Amino acid sequence: MLPLWPKASELGFNIIDKLFELLFSLLETLSALPFSTWETTLNSPAIAISIILATALLLLPRGLPLKPLAVIGFFPLLLQQYNPIKHGEFKLTLLDVGQGLSTVIQTQHHVLIFDTGAKFSEQFNAGQAVLVPFLKHQNINHIDTLIISHADNDHIGGTESLLSTYSANRILTSQPQYLENSQPCLAGQSWQWDSIHFEILSPESKQSGSKNNLSCVLKVSNGEHSVLLPGDIEKQTERKLVQHYPKKLASTVLIAPHHGSNTSSTMDFIDTVNPSVVLFPTAYLNRYHFPSKKVQKRYENRHIPSYSTGRSGALSIHFQPNKKLKIMSYREQSKKIWTSVPTD
């Protein structure tokens, strides 16, 4: 209509514009509903192949006799409820959240999150970009306990985004003044889920010190294997723990205190924990140069293998009775022919 009758053309465009405004308003309303998206995890190649074949059949021209069979190919999406974690087992995933810390621990029926990574800006944080997508990918729909070791940004920054998507039955932190509805984490707190033992080893009720030294320290064990999550504790708290818990500190896996900073990982602490593996939660080429070369050397001198999220991406370990530990690296599992290998 534009070359023939400009006013009519303008009126038509205005009507279309208003209709689009209504459409987008409706779509925004629908997308905010809890059932607006459906996410599922494909647990086996067979399910993926079934869905691919069903989609191909669905796209065949109308009238072909095989097309109705597409419905059958989508059935596995509704039926799969596979849980790889059995009673007495637990799985730890140290997420790659850049220079920060976020760990997810899953038992057969429960989920614990230890820290949520950093908030980098008002538009971007590790909770929204990494933690929440991971939980959805794992078909996790609840959080039993959220532990924020301390209130530094690289540990608490993603919490707001996490709690806007998931509710937590309990929130523990060393600095409850920074989190609504939270309780203090204190040495001596313990509980069991699915025969997995959880215990807080620090801080003490009247302990004083820096944010780092007051970090919640958590040990998780199934009796045979265990992992120690010490947050950002430094030499002062490491000495206290060695004095108070010379036996309890012993763990199969250690998340390196304070990301591998030279303020932590004293020789006495390493020898007391005596881990089989140490994991460094660090960003690739981070500005702090974590993990410190001195700290790496301490672990190397004791022949303790080390892994870092900065080089390997997310690291996961499935703790199973009577089985050796196997560390799974996201970058190794998801390696493509075009993936570059980080170099020093």
N, C-alpha and C positions, 0 to 999 in steps of 0.2 A: 504493500500500500504506500510505501514511502515516496516513490516518484509520482504517484497519482493523487494522493490525498494525505499530505504530511500530518495534519491534525488527527486524522483517523489512525494513522500509523502510530503516532505518539500515544493516543489513547490505548491502542492495542498493547504497546510495550508496557504501559503502566499497569494494565490488567495482569499481564504475564508476570511483571515484577511483584505485584501483590500476592499472586498465587504462589510464586516461589518463596516469598516470605512466610506464608502460611505453611507451605510444605516443610521448610527447614525448621520452623517452630514445632511442628508436629513430630518431625524426626528427632529433634533434640529431647522432646518429652519422652518419646518411646525409648531412646537410647539410655535415658536415666533410670528406667525401670530395672529391677533386679534380674528379671528373666530376659533382658534384651539381648544378651549374648550367651552363648553356650560354648564352653571350652572343654575339651577332652584330650587325653593323652593316648597316643597310639602305642600300645605296649609291645606290639610285635609286627614284623614285616608282613605277616599274613593279613593282618587287619588293614594295613596300608594298601596292599595289593587289591584286597576286596573293595575298598572304597574307590580306588583308581578305576577299576573295571566297572563299578556301578556308575560312576560319573561319566565314563565313556559311553556306556549304554544309554544313559539319560540324554546325552547329546545327539544320539542318532536321529535321523529324520523320522518324523511322525508316521506311524502306520507300520513300522517294521516289527515283526513278531517278537523279537528279543527284548524290546525296550521295557516292557513291564517288569522284567527280571531285575532291573536296576534296584528296585525296592529291597530285594533280598540282600544285595551287597552292602546296604547301609545298616543292617541289623546288628553287626558286631559293635557298632558305636553305642548301642543301647544296652548291650549285654555285658560288656567288659567291666569287671570290678576286681582287677588283679592287684594284690598288695604284695610286693616283693619282700616286705619286712615281717618276719615271723616273731612269735613270742620269744623273749629273751635276746632279741637282736635290736640293734639301733643303727641308724645311718646318720652320718655327719656330712654336711655340705658347707664348705667354706667358700662363700660367694666372692666373685671378683667385683668388688665395688670401688675399684680405684684405691686411693690412699685412705683407707678406712677399714672397718670390720663389720661383717654381718655373717652370722653362722646359723644354720637351721639344723636342728636335731630332731629326727623322727623315730618314734618307736612304733609298735604295731598299731596302737590306737591314739597316740598323742603326739603333739608337736610343741617344741620349744624353740624360740628364737632368741639368740644372744646378739644384741646390737643390730643396728639398721643402716649403717653406713652414713655418708655425709650428705648434707644439703649444700649444693653448689650455687644455687640461685633460687629465686622465687618460682622459676619455671622448671627447674631440674633438680632432682635428688635421687639418691640411690634406692630409697624405699620404693618410689614410683617406677623407676627405670629398671631395676634389677630384682629387688626382693619380691614385690607383688607379682610380677610376671612368672618368677620361679615357682612361687606357691601355687599359682593357677596351673602351671604346667604339671605340677605334681598332684593335681586334684586335691589340694589341701583347702578345706573350707572353714577351718577353725584354728585358733591359736590357744593352747592351754596355758602356757606361761610365756611372757615376754620379759626378758632381762636386759636392761640397759646398764652396762657396766659402770659408766659414769657419763657426765653431761657434756663432754667435748663433742664438737660438731661431727667429727668423723665416726662417732659411735651412736649419736642420738639423732642425727640430721634427717634420717628417713622415717622417723617414728610417726610423725603426723600423717604422712601419706599412707603408711601401713595401717594405722588405726582408722583412717577414713574408709578403708576397704574391708578390713577384718576387725572383729572384736576379740579382745584377749580376756580370758577368764581371770588372769592374775598378772599384774605388772610388778616386777621387782627392780629396784635400782639403788645405787649408793647415794643418789641425790634426789629424793622424792619431791623436793620443792620444785623441780623442773618438769614433773609429769603428774597430771591429774590422776586421781584414783590409783596411785601407786603406793607400794609398801617398801620399806627399806630392806635391802638384802643384808643378812647378818650371818656371821659364822655360826654354824650349828643347825641352820635350816636344812632339812632333808626331806625327800619323798621318793616314792617308787612308782613307776609306770611300767606295766607289762614286764615285771622282773628286772627292770633297769633302775639302778640306784643313782639319784641326783643329790649332790651335797654342796652347799655353799661353805667355803673355807675362809673367806675374808670378805668384808672387813669386820672387826670386832665392834660391839655396840658403842663404845666410847673412844674408838680409835681416831686419831687426828692425823692430818697430813694433807698432801696435795690431792687434787682430783684423781690423778693417775694412781697414786698409792692407795686411794680408797676404792678402787675398782672392785666390783663384784668378781670373785674368783669361784668358778664352778668346776666341779669334777663329776664326770658321768662314767658309769661303769656297769658292765654286765657280769662282773665277777672274774672274767678272764681277760678282757680287754677294757681299756679305759682311755679317756681323753681329758686333758686339763685345759680350761679356758681362763687365763689369768687377766684378761683385759689389758690395761696399760700399766700394770704395777711395775715399780722400779726397785732398785737395790734394797731400799729400806723395808718394803713389804716382803720382798723375797727372803730377806734374812729372818723376819718374823715367822714366815711360813715354814722355813727350814727348821727353826727352833721348836715351833708348836706342832708341826705335822710331819715329822721325818719319814713316817711310813705312808701316811695318806697321800702325800704328794706324788708318789711313784705312779707313773702313767705310761701307757703304750704310746699315745700320741700327745704332743704338746703343741698348742697354738702359741707361737713365740710371743712372750710379753712385749708390749709396746712396739709391735711391728718389726722387731729385730733391732731396736735402738740400742746403742751402747750404754744407755742408762740402766739396762736390764740384762737378763740372761747371765747372771753371775755364775762363776764356775761351781760354787756350792749348790746353787739352785739347780743347775743342769744335772749335776751328779746325783742330787736327791731325787729329782723327777725321773732321771734315767730313761728318757723316752727312746722308743725304737725309731720314731720319725718326728721331725719338727716341721711345722707348716708356718710360712711367713705370709701374713695378710698385707700385701704391699701393692702399690701401683708400679707399672713398668716405667723405669727411668724417673722415679719420683724425686722431687726436689730435696727431700731429706736424705737421699742416698741410702734408704733402708732396703734390705737389712745391712747393718754395718758390717764391713769386712772383718773387723775384729770379732764380732759376734759369730759370723759365719765360721770363722777359723776355730772358735771354741767348740762348735758342734762338730766340725770336721775332725778335730783332734780326738774326739771321742767316737769317731766313725758312725755318727748319727746322720742318716740321709735327710736332706732338706728339700722342700718344695716351696715355691712362692706363687701366689695368684698373679703377680705381675708377669711372670714368664709362662705359667701353665694355664691361666684362666681359673675358673672355679674348680675346686678340688673336693672330691667326695670319697668317703670311706664307709663301707658297709661292715659293721662289726658283727661277726657271726661266731658263735661258739665252735671251737675245734677247727677253725679255719684261719689260714694266714691272712694278714691284712693285704688288701689290694687298693692302691691309691689310683683313682680314676681322674684324669685331667680332661677338662672340657675341650681344650684346644687340641688334645690328642684324639679324643673321641670324635670331634667334629671337624677333623682335618680335611681340607680340600687340596686338590692338586695346585691351586694358586695361593695357598696359605704360605706366608713368609715365616721363617723361623727367627725369633728374636735373637740378636747377637749382642755381646757386650760392647 
